[in-house]
C-alpha cells in the first residue's frame, strides 16, 4: 500500500513538473528604399559678354585644359580661330566656387543608372550637340560612361553601377561648349538656354 501511495505521489509530482505555459512576440524590421540624387550646380553659364575675366583662365577637364568663356577669350577666338574650340563655363552657379557641379548619389540598391534628358533647343547656328558633358568619379561606387567630354545628345547613360552600388557616391560634373569660327551670330546677339535633367533609376 505504501509503495502504491509513493508511486502515485511521484506520478503527481511528474505531472506538475510537465505543466507549463507559453507566450511569444515578434521581431519587426523596417528598412526604407534609398534612391537619392543631388546636384549642387544650378546653371553652367557660358557668358562670352563677361568682362570680368582676362581671357587666360582655364579649367582642367580630364587631362586637358579649356579656356573659360569670356569677352576677352571670345575676342582671341575671333582673331585666331580657324575651326572649332571647346570652352569651359564662365561660372558654375551654386557650385561653391568650383568649376564643376558635384553630383551625389545615395542608395541601398546594388544596381542603379543615371540618365540625362534635355528640354529645349539651342537654335542655330548652335545646337544641343555643341554642349559636352564629362562625369569624373571622386569616391564611392559605379563608374562614368564618359571617358572624354561627350556631346550631351550622344549620352544615354552618364553613370551606372552594375553591382555593389550601395552607399554614397560622388562625381564631378563638367560641361564644355563647342564654338565654331563659322557661326553666323545674329546682329542682336545670342542668348539661349536648355535644361538638362538627370534621373537615377534602379531595376
Order of alpha helices (4+ residues) and beta strands (2+ residues): alpha-beta-beta-beta-beta-alpha-beta-beta-beta-beta-beta-beta-beta-beta-beta-beta
